[in-house]
Amino acid sequence: MHTANIKESSRAARTRSLVAIIASTVGVGLTYGINVPLVALILESRGETSFTVGMVTAMGTLAVMVCGPIYPRLIARLGPMRSCVCGILIAMVALLLLPALPSLPAWYVLKFIIGFGMGWSWITSETWINAVSSEESRGTAVGLYTTLLTVGFVSGPLILRFTGAEGWLPFLVGAAALVAALAPLPFARGAQPQRPEAPPAGLVGLMRNAPVLMLAGLVAGIGDTTAFAMLPLYGMRSGFEESTAVTMLAVFIAGNLFLQLPIGWLADRIDRKGMLILCAVVGMAGPAVLHLTVPHPYAMWALLFFWGGTMFGFYTIGLTMLGEQFDAKHLAGANSAFVMLYCAGGVAGPIAAGVGMDLWDPHGLMLAMGIASALLLVPMVLQRYVGRLR
């Protein structure tokens, strides 16, 4: 894909547009980081079952998976700027309706609408970043984007500690973050991607045409969500105190946060497919040897840091390679398929890990995460060295 596909090709316009879109995603990530635990805490305080809490929480992810095929058509009809604005506004209105309509059925619907709106903005922003970035700097731009998005995710729960989970205040803070996400968008007007076309073979066809890239999205979703949900439990079942088990997750997240920009930067300077293979190797080796580092804390923290970074590196490199492989007309469709698989991995991963831990406590978690990386490594090796995949 080439930057000639954007409306204004000057370097200054592309840089300004890129900075504006990446800055906007911080507010979206912050709202997501507030909204997910906030809803869970409120439902828990009402005495709802864990199953109900999980189902309501999952509605946002379900919305992205269900509406994935619709997003490219909406972007084609309204354009990228209006799509970003509409997605953010829809999410903001639905978020503010949550405390106004506290009934459980209403929350199912509103959480779905929030997920729809944020997913629309999410896919539009990623398509925009890929289209505006030059081939030489795309990995760095995507790495910066994923880093700042993670900052938003992580900051949300921290802000919730100060606002609490009662009353309107946490919802107003989340809505304010979305207003802040709108503020930079006018500066992105100078370099917008062209409106996409409907994928010629549909989203399933895109998945078949780029199986390795789509697997990268799936594995990123499995690793990211599974670690967030299950790693502290693994630590406690391995004999650690709760504080140490939570610290294991914190170090894993720190790797996720601090290594995306270096990974993206390296992806611009060395072979991107080779980088993806390296991430898959670390993704297999990390869970395989973690138990060996338990008696050696410093080795364990280092391993968790680099393993955490490479697990989300699948997303960073995969998203970068989407911009390399697909032209502007089909990039939105490819991005939708990629995100849909990331969300599918986020649903399937914790379930598979939970089953694994029931069968082999606690090492079934590590086995499940290692197998997830192998799902990507095997076809990558076949593609690179055997040539069995296109």
C-alpha positions, 0 to 999 in steps of 0.5 A, spaced: 500 500 500 502 506 498 501 513 501 499 516 494 492 513 496 491 519 501 488 525 499 494 530 501 501 526 500 505 532 503 510 529 509 507 534 514 500 533 513 501 525 514 505 526 520 500 531 523 494 526 521 498 520 524 499 524 531 492 526 531 489 519 530 494 516 535 493 521 540 485 520 539 486 513 541 489 514 548 482 517 550 478 511 547 483 506 550 482 510 557 474 509 557 475 502 555 480 501 561 475 504 566 468 501 563 470 494 563 472 494 571 467 499 572 461 495 570 463 488 573 464 492 580 457 495 580 454 488 578 458 484 583 455 490 588 448 488 586 449 481 587 449 478 580 452 472 579 459 471 576 456 468 570 452 474 569 458 479 570 462 475 565 456 475 560 455 483 560 462 484 560 463 480 554 457 484 550 462 489 548 467 484 545 461 480 542 459 487 538 465 487 535 465 480 532 458 481 530 459 487 527 466 486 524 463 485 517 459 492 517 465 496 519 468 497 512 461 498 509 460 504 514 467 507 513 466 506 505 459 510 506 461 515 511 468 516 510 474 515 515 473 522 519 465 521 520 466 514 522 471 516 528 466 521 530 460 517 530 463 511 533 466 515 539 459 519 540 455 512 540 459 509 545 459 516 549 452 516 549 451 509 551 456 510 556 452 515 559 445 511 559 448 506 563 447 509 570 440 512 567 438 505 565 440 501 571 436 495 569 440 488 567 436 488 560 438 495 558 445 494 560 446 488 556 444 492 550 448 498 552 454 494 553 453 492 546 452 499 543 458 501 547 462 495 544 459 497 537 461 504 537 468 503 540 469 498 535 468 502 529 472 507 532 478 502 533 478 499 526 477 506 523 483 509 527 488 503 525 486 503 518 487 510 518 494 509 521 496 504 516 494 508 510 497 515 512 504 511 515 510 511 510 512 504 508 519 505 512 516 508 518 509 504 519 512 499 524 514 505 529 507 508 528 503 502 529 508 501 535 507 508 538 499 507 537 499 500 541 503 503 546 499 509 547 493 504 547 495 500 552 497 506 557 489 508 556 487 501 558 492 500 564 490 507 566 483 506 566 483 502 573 488 506 576 483 512 575 477 508 577 481 507 584 480 515 585 473 516 582 470 509 586 465 505 582 458 509 585 454 514 582 455 518 576 462 520 577 466 514 573 461 514 568 462 522 567 470 521 567 469 515 561 465 520 557 470 526 558 475 521 556 471 520 549 470 528 548 478 528 549 479 523 544 474 527 539 479 533 540 485 531 536 481 529 530 480 536 526 488 536 525 487 529 521 483 532 516 489 534 511 491 526 510 485 522 510 485 515 507 481 514 501 474 510 502 475 503 502 471 498 497 467 492 500 472 486 500 471 482 493 471 475 497 468 477 504 472 477 510 472 470 510 476 470 503 481 475 506 482 470 512 484 465 507 488 470 503 492 472 509 492 466 513 498 467 517 497 475 519 490 473 521 493 468 525 497 473 528 491 477 530 488 470 533 494 469 537 495 476 540 488 475 543 489 469 546 495 471 549 493 478 551 486 476 554 488 469 557 494 472 561 490 478 564 485 473 566 489 467 569 496 469 570 495 471 577 491 465 578 497 461 576 502 465 581 497 463 587 497 456 585 504 455 584 505 457 591 506 465 591 502 470 595 497 474 592 501 480 592 507 476 588 501 473 583 499 480 582 506 483 580 507 477 575 501 480 571 504 487 572 511 485 570 507 482 564 503 488 562 510 492 563 513 488 557 507 489 553 507 497 554 514 498 554 516 493 548 511 495 543 515 501 540 522 497 540 518 491 536 515 496 531 522 500 530 525 493 529 520 491 524 521 497 520 529 495 519 529 488 519 525 482 516 518 483 519 516 476 518 522 474 521 520 478 527 513 475 527 517 468 528 521 470 533 515 473 537 512 466 536 518 462 538 519 467 545 511 465 546 512 458 546 519 458 550 516 463 555 511 458 558 515 452 557 520 455 562 517 459 566 516 454 572 524 453 571 525 460 573 520 460 579 526 459 584 530 465 581 525 471 582 530 476 577 530 471 572 522 470 572 521 477 572 525 478 566 522 472 562 515 475 564 517 482 561 520 479 555 514 474 554 509 479 555 512 484 550 512 479 545 505 476 546 502 483 544 508 484 539 503 479 535 498 484 534 503 490 533 507 486 527 501 483 524 497 490 524 504 493 520 504 487 515 496 488 514 498 495 511 504 492 507 500 487 504 493 490 502 492 496 498 487 502 501 481 499 498 481 493 502 485 495 508 479 496 512 476 489 511 482 486 512 483 490 519 476 488 521 477 481 520 484 481 524 480 485 529 475 480 529 480 474 530 483 478 536 476 478 539 475 471 538 482 469 541 480 473 547 474 469 548 476 462 547 483 463 550 481 464 557 476 458 556 481 453 553 486 455 559 481 454 564 480 447 562 487 446 561 488 448 568 483 443 571 486 438 567 493 440 569 493 444 575 497 450 574 501 448 568 495 447 563 495 455 563 502 455 560 501 449 555 495 452 552 499 459 551 505 455 548 500 451 543 497 458 541 504 461 539 505 454 536 499 455 532 502 461 528 509 459 528 508 452 525 505 456 518 510 461 519 515 456 518 512 452 513 511 459 509 518 461 510 522 455 509 517 450 506 513 454 501 506 451 503 502 457 504 502 463 499 
